[in-house]
Amino acid sequence: MREPTVQCIRKKGRNPYFRLRVGGKDHHLGTDMAVAYKRAGEILGGLGRRAGAPSSIAELYRRWCQEAKPNHNLARAAGRWVEDFATDAPFDILHDPLVLHAYGDYLDTRDLKPSTINRYTSTARVVCRWAAAQGWIDKPPDSAPHRKEILHPRDESPENIAKAWSTLNPTIKRVATFILTTGCRPSEAISLTWEQVRMEKRVCVLDQHKTAAKTRRPRTIYLPPQAMEVLESIPEPHSPGELVFHNCRGGPWKRRSLSRSLSRHGIRGVYTLRHTAAQTWLEAGTPIEVVAKLLGHVDLKMVQVYAQVRSTQLQRAAETLPTLIPTAPGVAEQE
């Protein structure tokens, strides 16, 4: 006999509704998730509750927080599960192996990002696994299907860059140009000191950086002519421990404030400048291994995040594709 399951049914032109199937018989539970699971719990009450088991999802959540002592972010995400299930959702509903599938389907209707839905459903299963470890259910419900994130290009168009650069404050333009031309991480640019700059060798050498634990060697930022011009334009004198780039008030930059400053001029964020640099190099035919070195990546797979195939690239490729069909004059007319 199949285990009872709650299903979220979607039909074109109708609101989603919930249905409980027990022993080949369907029980319609309505369109409200909280009410649906309350009714399902009442129907499944015949399964019996084990000794010490909580009576509701809300009580399970409280006991999990008290005894398992999760961190703040985990507890907050699990609290969202309880909030969506409503405080009177019965504990017996965890006998349904597809309860987290239904929860994921419900979150799909809330216009949430796939990564957010994955986080909420996986956190809910953490609580269910804990309940199973206490012996209150035989096994936790099945994991909800993983939602895939739709990746969008994060680089800026040349037209948008030119428009923004025509209105940028010189102080912001310096650090933005440095990131755009070198492809360095924003954190590397805003924490760069003159001690790390080697003007004669046209490089910046960072002993402490993001991939230091993997590479066990310094990170080298190579300086193209535009980046050299930026550094040469900064008035002297420069003390070794002094930051290269300062904000408009003379203090250190923070990534969030730099992103806000750029967004006022149409740039979606400071990290899009790094994506733009990588995409520009790849479109110019720079080998992906070289791009990985310039970006400071150890794994070539990371560079694929920046590589986006454009329609212009496809058009150029289509014009140069080889063919076996003869192109002698008059072939098209004979057909």
BELMO-V767911 format. One record per pair of residues at least 24 apart in sequence whose C-alpha atoms are under 6 Angstrom apart, sorted by the first residue. I is the first residue (numbers start at 1). GAP is how many residues later the second one is. If there is no record, write none. Layout:
# BELMO-V767911
i=I gap=GAP
i=I gap=GAP
This chain:
# BELMO-V767911
i=4 gap=92
i=5 gap=91
i=5 gap=93
i=8 gap=94
i=34 gap=51
i=34 gap=52
i=37 gap=52
i=38 gap=51
i=41 gap=49
i=41 gap=51
i=41 gap=52
i=50 gap=86
i=53 gap=83
i=55 gap=36
i=56 gap=33
i=56 gap=34
i=56 gap=35
i=57 gap=32
i=57 gap=33
i=57 gap=34
i=58 gap=24
i=58 gap=29
i=77 gap=43
i=78 gap=45
i=78 gap=46
i=97 gap=44
i=97 gap=45
i=98 gap=44
i=100 gap=44
i=101 gap=43
i=114 gap=33
i=114 gap=35
i=154 gap=118
i=155 gap=117
i=155 gap=120
i=155 gap=121
i=156 gap=120
i=164 gap=101
i=174 gap=56
i=178 gap=49
i=180 gap=93
i=180 gap=94
i=180 gap=97
i=183 gap=91
i=183 gap=94
i=183 gap=112
i=184 gap=111
i=190 gap=63
i=192 gap=51
i=192 gap=52
i=193 gap=48
i=193 gap=49
i=193 gap=50
i=193 gap=51
i=194 gap=46
i=194 gap=50
i=195 gap=45
i=195 gap=46
i=275 gap=31
i=279 gap=28
